Amino acid sequence: MLQTYQGYFQNGRFISPELANVPENVEVYIMVTGKEFELPKTKAQQQLEAFDKFVAGIKTIDDEPLTDEDFSLLENNRVSFARELDL
């Protein structure tokens, strides 16, 4: 029976996000594709990335600071400002 596991090598070890249950003493073939494997991002990593993009976007606004009306529009579009930020 052939089984396929997707993963990558790190420090000489095979790393896979899925459980690779390979029995002892069985023949194994490894195919190297050359394509870099991108680990799935955690929810915290996704949120930090989105926040960093938001802050970068805010910093590009040089003309005028955001007004209360601007913040209201953002909040109406599901952006929550639960804490004060010092940018």
N, C-alpha and C positions, 0 to 999 in steps of 0.2 A: 504494500500500500504506500502511495506517495502522499506526503503532506507538505504544504508550503507555509512558511512563516516569513512575514515581512519584518525587517528590523535593520539594525546597523551594528557595526563593530566599534567599540570604544575601549581603548586600552587593551586590545587583544581579546575582548570578550563580546559575544553576540548579545545584543540588547534588543528586546522586542516588547512593544506595548501589550501584546497579547501573550497569554500563557503558552509557552512552547514546552510541551510535555514529551520529551524525546527519551525513549528507553535507552538504557546502557547498552553498549556494544552493538549498535546498529550502524550500518553504513550511512553516511551523510554526504550530500553534495552541496556545495555552496556556489551560487552564481553571483558575481559582483557586477552590478549594473553601472557603477560610476556615478549614479545620481545621488546627490546628497539627500539624506533622510531628515525631514523636519519633524521634530517631536511635536505632538499636539500641545497647544498652550493651555495652561490651567485657566480657570475662570479669573483668578487674581491677576495673572499675566495679561489676559485680554482686557480686563478693566484698567490696568495700569497703562497699557498701550493706548487705549481710547482716551484716557485722561491726559496723557502726554500729548496726544494729537490735539486735544481740546485746548490745552494750555498754549501749545505752539501757535494755534490759530488765533487765540486771544492776543498773544504777544505781537502778532502781525498788524493789529489794529493800532496805527500810530496817530490817526487824525483826531479821534475823539474817544474818550473813555465810554464804556458801556453805561447806558442810562437805566433807570428803573424799568422803563418800558421795554428795553432790550432784554433785561432779565426776565420780565414777565412773559415775553414771547418765547424765550428759551424754556422756561418752566412749563408753559402751555404745550410745548413740544416734547414733554416727558424728560426734561433735564431737571434733576433735583439738586438744589444747593442747600444741603442740610448743614454744612459747616462753612464758616468764613474762611477764605483763603487769602494768604498774603502773597500776591504774585509780584 
